[in-house]
Each structure stands twice: as structure tokens, then as C-alpha cells.
Amino acid sequence: MKQNIKNLLYTELEEYFVQKYRQKFRAKQVFKWLSLGVTSFAQMTDISKKMAEELSEDFFISDLKILRKETSKDKTVKFLYELSDGNTIESVLMQYKHGMSICISTQVGCNMGCTFCASTVGGKVRDLEAGEILDQVIFTAKAEGVRISNIVLMGIGEPLDNYDNVIRFLKNVNDEHGVNIGYRHISLSTCGLVDGIDRLAQENMPLTLSISLHAPNDGIRNKTMPVSKKYPYHELLGAVKRYLAKTGRRVSFEYTLIKDVNDRPEHARELCQHLKGMLCHVNLIPVNPARGTMAPSELKRIRQFQEMLLSGGLNATVRRTLGTDINAACGQLRRAEFQKSKEGETV
Ligand code: SF4
């Protein structure tokens, strides 16, 4: 079985070239070409025709087909990509003052079942391989002719539920011989898989860990995030504290405000008690219309909530929501939109 060459780490590619050709430097050439989005070995003009043919006997180069591209009023661009097996995923490119940022998917679907999220409808179909995660960065940059400077792993899927592929992707996207995006420009978001957080703390990757918290206690969290039944609040915060102690990196907490569910003053007070003294930042997010059941908090209530966190000693901001009009905002990405619409279902 041929494997996707983009699943190999740079060091593994070096090993391959040393063993087969005694030419370590070839890894540098090939890795660079892959990061530019070539789709065949014949396009690599600095390797011989013979070597290109031999490489294509051992490997294939994955590609992503754009099925649909939508541009929002705020210039956010959402891509619906088709993978080689016909499954679909979405990636979102956003413009910020500090540069282009991409939100990428790590799984086809998701098993975590958060009630405010469209990505989990239908569960998980499969994990994405490292090369398929990387392809979203490579082919989006190529399609738009831009340099991507920031990555958020916050699209479809739970990154820590696809741990090995995600770590492999992170190493490759960070590698100076390829796409070369610094860990400090990468955020990984998790719904709270405690084992994964503990493992990630040992990886020596100075990225930003972002916790989808969305509630001030287990009672409310249990209603919207089934993961909290396995990993309750105190276990999750315990893992975050261990992560902080090991990495010294500030952690971000995502808190989606849902009208009358988690946006009351007593909820803000409870949150302050839990997070006080922690090296963290709270991102307040007005809930996006995803599954039609939850109403966003009013702006006045959001500001009040923020004020209470600030006066409670926490660092808190309200996130600017991008791409809502094209369903590209948090919790709005779907894995199967294309297939469903082909079948004539309402999505
Ligand atoms: S919010 Fe994230 S973890 Fe939760 S269901 Fe959606 S994709 Fe999965």
C-alpha cells in the first residue's frame, strides 16, 4: 500500500532518502515542494525523472478538491473540501490585523456531542491523517495566494481525540523546511479531554491551549457538553493546572454565552472562583446560530458578564465573530453539507 508522503515527518523523509539514495539533502527539496502544494512528483523540477518515478512507486501526494468556496461580508472565506475517499471537511480563512489565520478540521465529524455544535451531528466518520490536516493549510494558501501566519485547530473534530495525527501535523507544519509556522502562532482547542491535555503538556510545543469550557459548573456543562460526565470540572481544571505548571504557557478558556443558560451574574461569580489566580484568558463568545435551539445572550448581558470577570481579577475579552453569514463561525461547520445537499436534504 502506498502511503501519503505528507504523513512522514521531515526526519523520516531524510531517513528514506539516506537509505534509498544516500542523499539526505533530497528530503529538503521534496519537503519544500510539498509545502507549496504540488500534486505530482513530476512537478518537482530539481529531482530527476527517474527519482520522481521511483518516488511515485513508494508514495502518493494527497490533494484536496474545492467543492465550494463562500466569502462572507467580513471577507472570511469558507472552503468545503473533498478528501480522496469522498468525505468532506471545512476550513475557514480569516483576515486579522496581524495576518491571515486558518481554522482547520482534524476529523470527519466529531463524537463529542456538544449540543451547540453542528459538526457533531451524525458523529465521527474517521480521523484525518496528518497529511490531510496539513493539506488544509497548504491548499488554502495556494488557492487564495496568501501567506497564512496563524492556525487554530478549532474546526470539525476534537484534536486530542486524534492525538497522534495531530501531533505529527503540528511537527510538520512547524518544520523550518516546509510551511514553517511557529508554535506560538498555533492554538489547539479541546472540549476537555484530560488524558490528552496531560500528554500534550509533555510535548514541548509552545502553542496556545484553548479549553472549550462554556459553563461555570458541572450541572450546566453536563447539559451542553457530554464530555464533562467523563471528565468533570475539577478533573479538567486539575489537568489545566498541571499543564500550566509544566509549560508556563497562558491557557485560554472559551466561554460561549447562551441566553439564560450560562450568562447570569451568579455564573460569572462562580467562574471567577474557579479560575482566579490561574495564568489564563477568558474568551467570551456570543453563541452562533448552529442547531437552532439556543439563543445568544444580549450584548448588554455579555458586557456585564465581562465586567464581572474583569473585576473578579480575570483577563476577559469578547471575541469578534467572523463569518456568521456563511455559517463559518464557531460551532457552525458541518462535515456532510455537500453530500446531504446532493441527496436533497435540508441542511
Ligand atoms: S465543539 Fe468541538 S468537540 Fe464539541 S462537538 Fe463541536 S467539534 Fe466536537
Residues whose N, C-alpha, C, O or C-beta is under 5 A from the ligand:
A	BS01	SF4	C110 M112 G113 C114 C117 S119 T120 G155 I156 G157 E158 C191
